[in-house]
Amino acid sequence: MYIVQKKKKKTRQLFAEKFTGVWNIGYTVRKLGLTLDYTGNLYGPMRLPLISETDPRMEYSPWWSIQNIQITKSINSSFEIYGGVKNLLNWTPNKGNPFIIARTNDPFDKNVQRDVNGQAMVTPDNPYGLTFDPDYVYGPNQGIRGFLGLRYTLF
């Protein structure tokens, strides 16, 4: 993603991937009234917001993908039943990271000790010198999961 400035100079947007891809493959077996859909998104690496030099989280995300599959059975012209699996690869951003949200045990930074410049200090209770930070989350927070449903069409 790029931001175009007044002088037509392109500047890379911070914390955004350089590449994304989307796909959908669908197949219908009309005789059986079945439809199979396979969808997915692919994301390239992106820079991630780190709080300090001592932040142990990865500076860049890996390539990652969310893939889903759904099967739909038409009962008649008004009813369908469907089911499937979301996040087939069971991917979440915590893979390869010690944690995603910094200092979840202290969301109001009550136990953070600061130096004379106001920066969080490394202490036994805060080994990385971090403050509460939910900004690092960049992907799904749920792993693989199944779903079922009914669809009724009025018209």
Chimera marker file (.cmm) of the C-alpha trace (Angstrom):
<marker_set name="trace">
<marker id="1" x="0.000" y="0.000" z="0.000" r="1" g="1" b="0" radius="0.5"/>
<marker id="2" x="1.285" y="3.426" z="-0.871" r="1" g="1" b="0" radius="0.5"/>
<marker id="3" x="0.325" y="6.954" z="0.058" r="1" g="1" b="0" radius="0.5"/>
<marker id="4" x="0.640" y="9.529" z="-2.727" r="1" g="1" b="0" radius="0.5"/>
<marker id="5" x="1.812" y="12.889" z="-1.457" r="1" g="1" b="0" radius="0.5"/>
<marker id="6" x="1.339" y="16.308" z="-3.081" r="1" g="1" b="0" radius="0.5"/>
<marker id="7" x="4.508" y="16.099" z="-5.214" r="1" g="1" b="0" radius="0.5"/>
<marker id="8" x="3.447" y="12.709" z="-6.647" r="1" g="1" b="0" radius="0.5"/>
<marker id="9" x="6.102" y="10.921" z="-4.585" r="1" g="1" b="0" radius="0.5"/>
<marker id="10" x="5.027" y="7.480" z="-3.419" r="1" g="1" b="0" radius="0.5"/>
<marker id="11" x="5.778" y="6.562" z="0.187" r="1" g="1" b="0" radius="0.5"/>
<marker id="12" x="5.358" y="3.062" z="1.526" r="1" g="1" b="0" radius="0.5"/>
<marker id="13" x="2.651" y="2.905" z="4.206" r="1" g="1" b="0" radius="0.5"/>
<marker id="14" x="3.964" y="1.707" z="7.569" r="1" g="1" b="0" radius="0.5"/>
<marker id="15" x="2.755" y="-1.595" z="9.021" r="1" g="1" b="0" radius="0.5"/>
<marker id="16" x="1.100" y="-2.772" z="5.791" r="1" g="1" b="0" radius="0.5"/>
<marker id="17" x="2.008" y="-5.798" z="3.727" r="1" g="1" b="0" radius="0.5"/>
<marker id="18" x="3.562" y="-5.345" z="0.271" r="1" g="1" b="0" radius="0.5"/>
<marker id="19" x="1.527" y="-8.195" z="-1.203" r="1" g="1" b="0" radius="0.5"/>
<marker id="20" x="-1.906" y="-9.706" z="-0.664" r="1" g="1" b="0" radius="0.5"/>
<marker id="21" x="-3.712" y="-12.296" z="-2.716" r="1" g="1" b="0" radius="0.5"/>
<marker id="22" x="-7.267" y="-13.626" z="-2.657" r="1" g="1" b="0" radius="0.5"/>
<marker id="23" x="-8.685" y="-16.734" z="-4.307" r="1" g="1" b="0" radius="0.5"/>
<marker id="24" x="-11.919" y="-18.639" z="-4.578" r="1" g="1" b="0" radius="0.5"/>
<marker id="25" x="-12.444" y="-21.999" z="-6.218" r="1" g="1" b="0" radius="0.5"/>
<marker id="26" x="-16.013" y="-23.228" z="-6.420" r="1" g="1" b="0" radius="0.5"/>
<marker id="27" x="-17.507" y="-26.385" z="-7.870" r="1" g="1" b="0" radius="0.5"/>
<marker id="28" x="-21.162" y="-27.368" z="-8.134" r="1" g="1" b="0" radius="0.5"/>
<marker id="29" x="-22.560" y="-30.884" z="-8.615" r="1" g="1" b="0" radius="0.5"/>
<marker id="30" x="-26.033" y="-29.991" z="-9.881" r="1" g="1" b="0" radius="0.5"/>
<marker id="31" x="-27.400" y="-33.566" z="-9.805" r="1" g="1" b="0" radius="0.5"/>
<marker id="32" x="-26.684" y="-33.803" z="-6.079" r="1" g="1" b="0" radius="0.5"/>
<marker id="33" x="-27.435" y="-30.152" z="-5.245" r="1" g="1" b="0" radius="0.5"/>
<marker id="34" x="-23.945" y="-29.743" z="-3.720" r="1" g="1" b="0" radius="0.5"/>
<marker id="35" x="-21.597" y="-26.769" z="-3.931" r="1" g="1" b="0" radius="0.5"/>
<marker id="36" x="-18.017" y="-26.839" z="-2.683" r="1" g="1" b="0" radius="0.5"/>
<marker id="37" x="-16.156" y="-23.564" z="-2.086" r="1" g="1" b="0" radius="0.5"/>
<marker id="38" x="-12.470" y="-23.183" z="-1.217" r="1" g="1" b="0" radius="0.5"/>
<marker id="39" x="-11.393" y="-19.619" z="-0.420" r="1" g="1" b="0" radius="0.5"/>
<marker id="40" x="-8.235" y="-18.056" z="0.869" r="1" g="1" b="0" radius="0.5"/>
<marker id="41" x="-6.128" y="-14.990" z="1.441" r="1" g="1" b="0" radius="0.5"/>
<marker id="42" x="-2.336" y="-14.783" z="1.287" r="1" g="1" b="0" radius="0.5"/>
<marker id="43" x="-0.432" y="-11.984" z="3.025" r="1" g="1" b="0" radius="0.5"/>
<marker id="44" x="3.188" y="-10.989" z="2.528" r="1" g="1" b="0" radius="0.5"/>
<marker id="45" x="5.519" y="-9.875" z="5.311" r="1" g="1" b="0" radius="0.5"/>
<marker id="46" x="4.901" y="-6.518" z="6.957" r="1" g="1" b="0" radius="0.5"/>
<marker id="47" x="6.758" y="-4.447" z="9.497" r="1" g="1" b="0" radius="0.5"/>
<marker id="48" x="5.257" y="-4.743" z="12.977" r="1" g="1" b="0" radius="0.5"/>
<marker id="49" x="5.182" y="-2.128" z="15.749" r="1" g="1" b="0" radius="0.5"/>
<marker id="50" x="7.707" y="-2.849" z="18.482" r="1" g="1" b="0" radius="0.5"/>
<marker id="51" x="7.700" y="-0.831" z="21.709" r="1" g="1" b="0" radius="0.5"/>
<marker id="52" x="11.425" y="-0.766" z="22.453" r="1" g="1" b="0" radius="0.5"/>
<marker id="53" x="14.849" y="-2.213" z="21.692" r="1" g="1" b="0" radius="0.5"/>
<marker id="54" x="14.187" y="-4.958" z="24.256" r="1" g="1" b="0" radius="0.5"/>
<marker id="55" x="10.822" y="-6.025" z="22.781" r="1" g="1" b="0" radius="0.5"/>
<marker id="56" x="11.296" y="-9.769" z="21.985" r="1" g="1" b="0" radius="0.5"/>
<marker id="57" x="8.547" y="-10.002" z="19.370" r="1" g="1" b="0" radius="0.5"/>
<marker id="58" x="9.369" y="-10.383" z="15.665" r="1" g="1" b="0" radius="0.5"/>
<marker id="59" x="10.019" y="-7.126" z="13.784" r="1" g="1" b="0" radius="0.5"/>
<marker id="60" x="8.394" y="-8.478" z="10.592" r="1" g="1" b="0" radius="0.5"/>
<marker id="61" x="5.471" y="-10.835" z="10.124" r="1" g="1" b="0" radius="0.5"/>
<marker id="62" x="5.992" y="-14.036" z="8.146" r="1" g="1" b="0" radius="0.5"/>
<marker id="63" x="4.076" y="-14.878" z="4.979" r="1" g="1" b="0" radius="0.5"/>
<marker id="64" x="0.723" y="-16.172" z="6.198" r="1" g="1" b="0" radius="0.5"/>
<marker id="65" x="-2.525" y="-17.476" z="4.775" r="1" g="1" b="0" radius="0.5"/>
<marker id="66" x="-6.101" y="-17.975" z="5.887" r="1" g="1" b="0" radius="0.5"/>
<marker id="67" x="-7.912" y="-20.739" z="4.024" r="1" g="1" b="0" radius="0.5"/>
<marker id="68" x="-11.532" y="-21.851" z="4.354" r="1" g="1" b="0" radius="0.5"/>
<marker id="69" x="-13.677" y="-24.606" z="2.891" r="1" g="1" b="0" radius="0.5"/>
<marker id="70" x="-17.464" y="-24.818" z="2.784" r="1" g="1" b="0" radius="0.5"/>
<marker id="71" x="-19.922" y="-27.364" z="1.403" r="1" g="1" b="0" radius="0.5"/>
<marker id="72" x="-23.539" y="-26.421" z="0.741" r="1" g="1" b="0" radius="0.5"/>
<marker id="73" x="-26.441" y="-28.814" z="0.098" r="1" g="1" b="0" radius="0.5"/>
<marker id="74" x="-29.617" y="-27.451" z="-1.506" r="1" g="1" b="0" radius="0.5"/>
<marker id="75" x="-32.677" y="-29.122" z="-0.003" r="1" g="1" b="0" radius="0.5"/>
<marker id="76" x="-35.155" y="-27.302" z="-2.239" r="1" g="1" b="0" radius="0.5"/>
<marker id="77" x="-35.474" y="-23.832" z="-3.800" r="1" g="1" b="0" radius="0.5"/>
<marker id="78" x="-35.833" y="-22.226" z="-0.353" r="1" g="1" b="0" radius="0.5"/>
<marker id="79" x="-33.623" y="-24.251" z="2.037" r="1" g="1" b="0" radius="0.5"/>
<marker id="80" x="-29.909" y="-24.941" z="2.122" r="1" g="1" b="0" radius="0.5"/>
<marker id="81" x="-27.714" y="-26.512" z="4.757" r="1" g="1" b="0" radius="0.5"/>
<marker id="82" x="-24.016" y="-25.677" z="4.857" r="1" g="1" b="0" radius="0.5"/>
<marker id="83" x="-20.935" y="-26.402" z="6.892" r="1" g="1" b="0" radius="0.5"/>
<marker id="84" x="-17.233" y="-26.092" z="6.714" r="1" g="1" b="0" radius="0.5"/>
<marker id="85" x="-13.939" y="-25.239" z="8.305" r="1" g="1" b="0" radius="0.5"/>
<marker id="86" x="-12.377" y="-21.795" z="8.779" r="1" g="1" b="0" radius="0.5"/>
<marker id="87" x="-8.618" y="-21.235" z="9.116" r="1" g="1" b="0" radius="0.5"/>
<marker id="88" x="-7.701" y="-24.690" z="7.771" r="1" g="1" b="0" radius="0.5"/>
<marker id="89" x="-3.993" y="-24.118" z="8.477" r="1" g="1" b="0" radius="0.5"/>
<marker id="90" x="-4.744" y="-23.219" z="12.126" r="1" g="1" b="0" radius="0.5"/>
<marker id="91" x="-2.555" y="-20.100" z="11.818" r="1" g="1" b="0" radius="0.5"/>
<marker id="92" x="-2.458" y="-17.310" z="14.419" r="1" g="1" b="0" radius="0.5"/>
<marker id="93" x="0.150" y="-14.548" z="14.888" r="1" g="1" b="0" radius="0.5"/>
<marker id="94" x="1.437" y="-16.017" z="18.154" r="1" g="1" b="0" radius="0.5"/>
<marker id="95" x="3.292" y="-18.747" z="16.227" r="1" g="1" b="0" radius="0.5"/>
<marker id="96" x="6.983" y="-17.892" z="16.708" r="1" g="1" b="0" radius="0.5"/>
<marker id="97" x="6.356" y="-15.083" z="19.212" r="1" g="1" b="0" radius="0.5"/>
<marker id="98" x="6.623" y="-15.247" z="23.014" r="1" g="1" b="0" radius="0.5"/>
<marker id="99" x="3.405" y="-13.198" z="23.256" r="1" g="1" b="0" radius="0.5"/>
<marker id="100" x="1.295" y="-10.926" z="21.054" r="1" g="1" b="0" radius="0.5"/>
<marker id="101" x="-0.211" y="-8.351" z="23.407" r="1" g="1" b="0" radius="0.5"/>
<marker id="102" x="2.426" y="-6.906" z="25.718" r="1" g="1" b="0" radius="0.5"/>
<marker id="103" x="1.717" y="-6.754" z="29.462" r="1" g="1" b="0" radius="0.5"/>
<marker id="104" x="-1.801" y="-8.214" z="29.413" r="1" g="1" b="0" radius="0.5"/>
<marker id="105" x="-1.460" y="-8.708" z="33.166" r="1" g="1" b="0" radius="0.5"/>
<marker id="106" x="-1.128" y="-4.914" z="33.679" r="1" g="1" b="0" radius="0.5"/>
<marker id="107" x="-3.334" y="-3.120" z="31.099" r="1" g="1" b="0" radius="0.5"/>
<marker id="108" x="-3.199" y="0.216" z="32.949" r="1" g="1" b="0" radius="0.5"/>
<marker id="109" x="0.586" y="0.095" z="33.474" r="1" g="1" b="0" radius="0.5"/>
<marker id="110" x="0.171" y="0.423" z="37.254" r="1" g="1" b="0" radius="0.5"/>
<marker id="111" x="3.239" y="-1.764" z="37.890" r="1" g="1" b="0" radius="0.5"/>
<marker id="112" x="5.495" y="-0.254" z="35.212" r="1" g="1" b="0" radius="0.5"/>
<marker id="113" x="8.486" y="1.602" z="36.592" r="1" g="1" b="0" radius="0.5"/>
<marker id="114" x="9.715" y="4.506" z="34.470" r="1" g="1" b="0" radius="0.5"/>
<marker id="115" x="13.028" y="6.324" z="34.188" r="1" g="1" b="0" radius="0.5"/>
<marker id="116" x="13.462" y="10.126" z="34.373" r="1" g="1" b="0" radius="0.5"/>
<marker id="117" x="12.498" y="10.391" z="30.668" r="1" g="1" b="0" radius="0.5"/>
<marker id="118" x="9.233" y="8.516" z="31.211" r="1" g="1" b="0" radius="0.5"/>
<marker id="119" x="10.418" y="5.349" z="29.431" r="1" g="1" b="0" radius="0.5"/>
<marker id="120" x="9.485" y="1.946" z="30.872" r="1" g="1" b="0" radius="0.5"/>
<marker id="121" x="12.391" y="0.326" z="32.691" r="1" g="1" b="0" radius="0.5"/>
<marker id="122" x="13.497" y="-3.315" z="32.711" r="1" g="1" b="0" radius="0.5"/>
<marker id="123" x="12.586" y="-4.785" z="36.112" r="1" g="1" b="0" radius="0.5"/>
<marker id="124" x="12.075" y="-8.338" z="37.449" r="1" g="1" b="0" radius="0.5"/>
<marker id="125" x="8.310" y="-7.837" z="36.976" r="1" g="1" b="0" radius="0.5"/>
<marker id="126" x="8.853" y="-6.339" z="33.495" r="1" g="1" b="0" radius="0.5"/>
<marker id="127" x="11.864" y="-8.152" z="31.960" r="1" g="1" b="0" radius="0.5"/>
<marker id="128" x="11.525" y="-6.445" z="28.563" r="1" g="1" b="0" radius="0.5"/>
<marker id="129" x="10.713" y="-2.928" z="29.788" r="1" g="1" b="0" radius="0.5"/>
<marker id="130" x="7.356" y="-2.841" z="27.992" r="1" g="1" b="0" radius="0.5"/>
<marker id="131" x="4.011" y="-1.146" z="28.563" r="1" g="1" b="0" radius="0.5"/>
<marker id="132" x="0.570" y="-2.523" z="27.695" r="1" g="1" b="0" radius="0.5"/>
<marker id="133" x="0.361" y="-2.677" z="23.895" r="1" g="1" b="0" radius="0.5"/>
<marker id="134" x="-2.380" y="-4.314" z="21.780" r="1" g="1" b="0" radius="0.5"/>
<marker id="135" x="-1.089" y="-2.768" z="18.503" r="1" g="1" b="0" radius="0.5"/>
<marker id="136" x="0.934" y="-5.818" z="17.476" r="1" g="1" b="0" radius="0.5"/>
<marker id="137" x="-2.087" y="-8.007" z="16.594" r="1" g="1" b="0" radius="0.5"/>
<marker id="138" x="-2.215" y="-8.293" z="12.796" r="1" g="1" b="0" radius="0.5"/>
<marker id="139" x="-3.941" y="-11.582" z="12.021" r="1" g="1" b="0" radius="0.5"/>
<marker id="140" x="-6.700" y="-13.887" z="13.246" r="1" g="1" b="0" radius="0.5"/>
<marker id="141" x="-6.894" y="-14.584" z="16.961" r="1" g="1" b="0" radius="0.5"/>
<marker id="142" x="-8.839" y="-17.832" z="16.494" r="1" g="1" b="0" radius="0.5"/>
<marker id="143" x="-7.334" y="-21.030" z="15.133" r="1" g="1" b="0" radius="0.5"/>
<marker id="144" x="-9.108" y="-23.684" z="13.113" r="1" g="1" b="0" radius="0.5"/>
<marker id="145" x="-12.856" y="-23.952" z="13.745" r="1" g="1" b="0" radius="0.5"/>
<marker id="146" x="-15.897" y="-25.573" z="12.179" r="1" g="1" b="0" radius="0.5"/>
<marker id="147" x="-19.329" y="-24.164" z="11.445" r="1" g="1" b="0" radius="0.5"/>
<marker id="148" x="-22.811" y="-25.356" z="10.402" r="1" g="1" b="0" radius="0.5"/>
<marker id="149" x="-25.821" y="-23.409" z="9.293" r="1" g="1" b="0" radius="0.5"/>
<marker id="150" x="-29.193" y="-23.295" z="7.592" r="1" g="1" b="0" radius="0.5"/>
<marker id="151" x="-30.141" y="-20.788" z="4.937" r="1" g="1" b="0" radius="0.5"/>
<marker id="152" x="-33.740" y="-19.929" z="4.092" r="1" g="1" b="0" radius="0.5"/>
<marker id="153" x="-34.516" y="-17.801" z="1.043" r="1" g="1" b="0" radius="0.5"/>
<marker id="154" x="-37.781" y="-15.861" z="1.149" r="1" g="1" b="0" radius="0.5"/>
<marker id="155" x="-38.010" y="-14.834" z="-2.481" r="1" g="1" b="0" radius="0.5"/>
<link id1="1" id2="2" r="1" g="1" b="0" radius="0.2"/>
<link id1="2" id2="3" r="1" g="1" b="0" radius="0.2"/>
<link id1="3" id2="4" r="1" g="1" b="0" radius="0.2"/>
<link id1="4" id2="5" r="1" g="1" b="0" radius="0.2"/>
<link id1="5" id2="6" r="1" g="1" b="0" radius="0.2"/>
<link id1="6" id2="7" r="1" g="1" b="0" radius="0.2"/>
<link id1="7" id2="8" r="1" g="1" b="0" radius="0.2"/>
<link id1="8" id2="9" r="1" g="1" b="0" radius="0.2"/>
<link id1="9" id2="10" r="1" g="1" b="0" radius="0.2"/>
<link id1="10" id2="11" r="1" g="1" b="0" radius="0.2"/>
<link id1="11" id2="12" r="1" g="1" b="0" radius="0.2"/>
<link id1="12" id2="13" r="1" g="1" b="0" radius="0.2"/>
<link id1="13" id2="14" r="1" g="1" b="0" radius="0.2"/>
<link id1="14" id2="15" r="1" g="1" b="0" radius="0.2"/>
<link id1="15" id2="16" r="1" g="1" b="0" radius="0.2"/>
<link id1="16" id2="17" r="1" g="1" b="0" radius="0.2"/>
<link id1="17" id2="18" r="1" g="1" b="0" radius="0.2"/>
<link id1="18" id2="19" r="1" g="1" b="0" radius="0.2"/>
<link id1="19" id2="20" r="1" g="1" b="0" radius="0.2"/>
<link id1="20" id2="21" r="1" g="1" b="0" radius="0.2"/>
<link id1="21" id2="22" r="1" g="1" b="0" radius="0.2"/>
<link id1="22" id2="23" r="1" g="1" b="0" radius="0.2"/>
<link id1="23" id2="24" r="1" g="1" b="0" radius="0.2"/>
<link id1="24" id2="25" r="1" g="1" b="0" radius="0.2"/>
<link id1="25" id2="26" r="1" g="1" b="0" radius="0.2"/>
<link id1="26" id2="27" r="1" g="1" b="0" radius="0.2"/>
<link id1="27" id2="28" r="1" g="1" b="0" radius="0.2"/>
<link id1="28" id2="29" r="1" g="1" b="0" radius="0.2"/>
<link id1="29" id2="30" r="1" g="1" b="0" radius="0.2"/>
<link id1="30" id2="31" r="1" g="1" b="0" radius="0.2"/>
<link id1="31" id2="32" r="1" g="1" b="0" radius="0.2"/>
<link id1="32" id2="33" r="1" g="1" b="0" radius="0.2"/>
<link id1="33" id2="34" r="1" g="1" b="0" radius="0.2"/>
<link id1="34" id2="35" r="1" g="1" b="0" radius="0.2"/>
<link id1="35" id2="36" r="1" g="1" b="0" radius="0.2"/>
<link id1="36" id2="37" r="1" g="1" b="0" radius="0.2"/>
<link id1="37" id2="38" r="1" g="1" b="0" radius="0.2"/>
<link id1="38" id2="39" r="1" g="1" b="0" radius="0.2"/>
<link id1="39" id2="40" r="1" g="1" b="0" radius="0.2"/>
<link id1="40" id2="41" r="1" g="1" b="0" radius="0.2"/>
<link id1="41" id2="42" r="1" g="1" b="0" radius="0.2"/>
<link id1="42" id2="43" r="1" g="1" b="0" radius="0.2"/>
<link id1="43" id2="44" r="1" g="1" b="0" radius="0.2"/>
<link id1="44" id2="45" r="1" g="1" b="0" radius="0.2"/>
<link id1="45" id2="46" r="1" g="1" b="0" radius="0.2"/>
<link id1="46" id2="47" r="1" g="1" b="0" radius="0.2"/>
<link id1="47" id2="48" r="1" g="1" b="0" radius="0.2"/>
<link id1="48" id2="49" r="1" g="1" b="0" radius="0.2"/>
<link id1="49" id2="50" r="1" g="1" b="0" radius="0.2"/>
<link id1="50" id2="51" r="1" g="1" b="0" radius="0.2"/>
<link id1="51" id2="52" r="1" g="1" b="0" radius="0.2"/>
<link id1="52" id2="53" r="1" g="1" b="0" radius="0.2"/>
<link id1="53" id2="54" r="1" g="1" b="0" radius="0.2"/>
<link id1="54" id2="55" r="1" g="1" b="0" radius="0.2"/>
<link id1="55" id2="56" r="1" g="1" b="0" radius="0.2"/>
<link id1="56" id2="57" r="1" g="1" b="0" radius="0.2"/>
<link id1="57" id2="58" r="1" g="1" b="0" radius="0.2"/>
<link id1="58" id2="59" r="1" g="1" b="0" radius="0.2"/>
<link id1="59" id2="60" r="1" g="1" b="0" radius="0.2"/>
<link id1="60" id2="61" r="1" g="1" b="0" radius="0.2"/>
<link id1="61" id2="62" r="1" g="1" b="0" radius="0.2"/>
<link id1="62" id2="63" r="1" g="1" b="0" radius="0.2"/>
<link id1="63" id2="64" r="1" g="1" b="0" radius="0.2"/>
<link id1="64" id2="65" r="1" g="1" b="0" radius="0.2"/>
<link id1="65" id2="66" r="1" g="1" b="0" radius="0.2"/>
<link id1="66" id2="67" r="1" g="1" b="0" radius="0.2"/>
<link id1="67" id2="68" r="1" g="1" b="0" radius="0.2"/>
<link id1="68" id2="69" r="1" g="1" b="0" radius="0.2"/>
<link id1="69" id2="70" r="1" g="1" b="0" radius="0.2"/>
<link id1="70" id2="71" r="1" g="1" b="0" radius="0.2"/>
<link id1="71" id2="72" r="1" g="1" b="0" radius="0.2"/>
<link id1="72" id2="73" r="1" g="1" b="0" radius="0.2"/>
<link id1="73" id2="74" r="1" g="1" b="0" radius="0.2"/>
<link id1="74" id2="75" r="1" g="1" b="0" radius="0.2"/>
<link id1="75" id2="76" r="1" g="1" b="0" radius="0.2"/>
<link id1="76" id2="77" r="1" g="1" b="0" radius="0.2"/>
<link id1="77" id2="78" r="1" g="1" b="0" radius="0.2"/>
<link id1="78" id2="79" r="1" g="1" b="0" radius="0.2"/>
<link id1="79" id2="80" r="1" g="1" b="0" radius="0.2"/>
<link id1="80" id2="81" r="1" g="1" b="0" radius="0.2"/>
<link id1="81" id2="82" r="1" g="1" b="0" radius="0.2"/>
<link id1="82" id2="83" r="1" g="1" b="0" radius="0.2"/>
<link id1="83" id2="84" r="1" g="1" b="0" radius="0.2"/>
<link id1="84" id2="85" r="1" g="1" b="0" radius="0.2"/>
<link id1="85" id2="86" r="1" g="1" b="0" radius="0.2"/>
<link id1="86" id2="87" r="1" g="1" b="0" radius="0.2"/>
<link id1="87" id2="88" r="1" g="1" b="0" radius="0.2"/>
<link id1="88" id2="89" r="1" g="1" b="0" radius="0.2"/>
<link id1="89" id2="90" r="1" g="1" b="0" radius="0.2"/>
<link id1="90" id2="91" r="1" g="1" b="0" radius="0.2"/>
<link id1="91" id2="92" r="1" g="1" b="0" radius="0.2"/>
<link id1="92" id2="93" r="1" g="1" b="0" radius="0.2"/>
<link id1="93" id2="94" r="1" g="1" b="0" radius="0.2"/>
<link id1="94" id2="95" r="1" g="1" b="0" radius="0.2"/>
<link id1="95" id2="96" r="1" g="1" b="0" radius="0.2"/>
<link id1="96" id2="97" r="1" g="1" b="0" radius="0.2"/>
<link id1="97" id2="98" r="1" g="1" b="0" radius="0.2"/>
<link id1="98" id2="99" r="1" g="1" b="0" radius="0.2"/>
<link id1="99" id2="100" r="1" g="1" b="0" radius="0.2"/>
<link id1="100" id2="101" r="1" g="1" b="0" radius="0.2"/>
<link id1="101" id2="102" r="1" g="1" b="0" radius="0.2"/>
<link id1="102" id2="103" r="1" g="1" b="0" radius="0.2"/>
<link id1="103" id2="104" r="1" g="1" b="0" radius="0.2"/>
<link id1="104" id2="105" r="1" g="1" b="0" radius="0.2"/>
<link id1="105" id2="106" r="1" g="1" b="0" radius="0.2"/>
<link id1="106" id2="107" r="1" g="1" b="0" radius="0.2"/>
<link id1="107" id2="108" r="1" g="1" b="0" radius="0.2"/>
<link id1="108" id2="109" r="1" g="1" b="0" radius="0.2"/>
<link id1="109" id2="110" r="1" g="1" b="0" radius="0.2"/>
<link id1="110" id2="111" r="1" g="1" b="0" radius="0.2"/>
<link id1="111" id2="112" r="1" g="1" b="0" radius="0.2"/>
<link id1="112" id2="113" r="1" g="1" b="0" radius="0.2"/>
<link id1="113" id2="114" r="1" g="1" b="0" radius="0.2"/>
<link id1="114" id2="115" r="1" g="1" b="0" radius="0.2"/>
<link id1="115" id2="116" r="1" g="1" b="0" radius="0.2"/>
<link id1="116" id2="117" r="1" g="1" b="0" radius="0.2"/>
<link id1="117" id2="118" r="1" g="1" b="0" radius="0.2"/>
<link id1="118" id2="119" r="1" g="1" b="0" radius="0.2"/>
<link id1="119" id2="120" r="1" g="1" b="0" radius="0.2"/>
<link id1="120" id2="121" r="1" g="1" b="0" radius="0.2"/>
<link id1="121" id2="122" r="1" g="1" b="0" radius="0.2"/>
<link id1="122" id2="123" r="1" g="1" b="0" radius="0.2"/>
<link id1="123" id2="124" r="1" g="1" b="0" radius="0.2"/>
<link id1="124" id2="125" r="1" g="1" b="0" radius="0.2"/>
<link id1="125" id2="126" r="1" g="1" b="0" radius="0.2"/>
<link id1="126" id2="127" r="1" g="1" b="0" radius="0.2"/>
<link id1="127" id2="128" r="1" g="1" b="0" radius="0.2"/>
<link id1="128" id2="129" r="1" g="1" b="0" radius="0.2"/>
<link id1="129" id2="130" r="1" g="1" b="0" radius="0.2"/>
<link id1="130" id2="131" r="1" g="1" b="0" radius="0.2"/>
<link id1="131" id2="132" r="1" g="1" b="0" radius="0.2"/>
<link id1="132" id2="133" r="1" g="1" b="0" radius="0.2"/>
<link id1="133" id2="134" r="1" g="1" b="0" radius="0.2"/>
<link id1="134" id2="135" r="1" g="1" b="0" radius="0.2"/>
<link id1="135" id2="136" r="1" g="1" b="0" radius="0.2"/>
<link id1="136" id2="137" r="1" g="1" b="0" radius="0.2"/>
<link id1="137" id2="138" r="1" g="1" b="0" radius="0.2"/>
<link id1="138" id2="139" r="1" g="1" b="0" radius="0.2"/>
<link id1="139" id2="140" r="1" g="1" b="0" radius="0.2"/>
<link id1="140" id2="141" r="1" g="1" b="0" radius="0.2"/>
<link id1="141" id2="142" r="1" g="1" b="0" radius="0.2"/>
<link id1="142" id2="143" r="1" g="1" b="0" radius="0.2"/>
<link id1="143" id2="144" r="1" g="1" b="0" radius="0.2"/>
<link id1="144" id2="145" r="1" g="1" b="0" radius="0.2"/>
<link id1="145" id2="146" r="1" g="1" b="0" radius="0.2"/>
<link id1="146" id2="147" r="1" g="1" b="0" radius="0.2"/>
<link id1="147" id2="148" r="1" g="1" b="0" radius="0.2"/>
<link id1="148" id2="149" r="1" g="1" b="0" radius="0.2"/>
<link id1="149" id2="150" r="1" g="1" b="0" radius="0.2"/>
<link id1="150" id2="151" r="1" g="1" b="0" radius="0.2"/>
<link id1="151" id2="152" r="1" g="1" b="0" radius="0.2"/>
<link id1="152" id2="153" r="1" g="1" b="0" radius="0.2"/>
<link id1="153" id2="154" r="1" g="1" b="0" radius="0.2"/>
<link id1="154" id2="155" r="1" g="1" b="0" radius="0.2"/>
</marker_set>
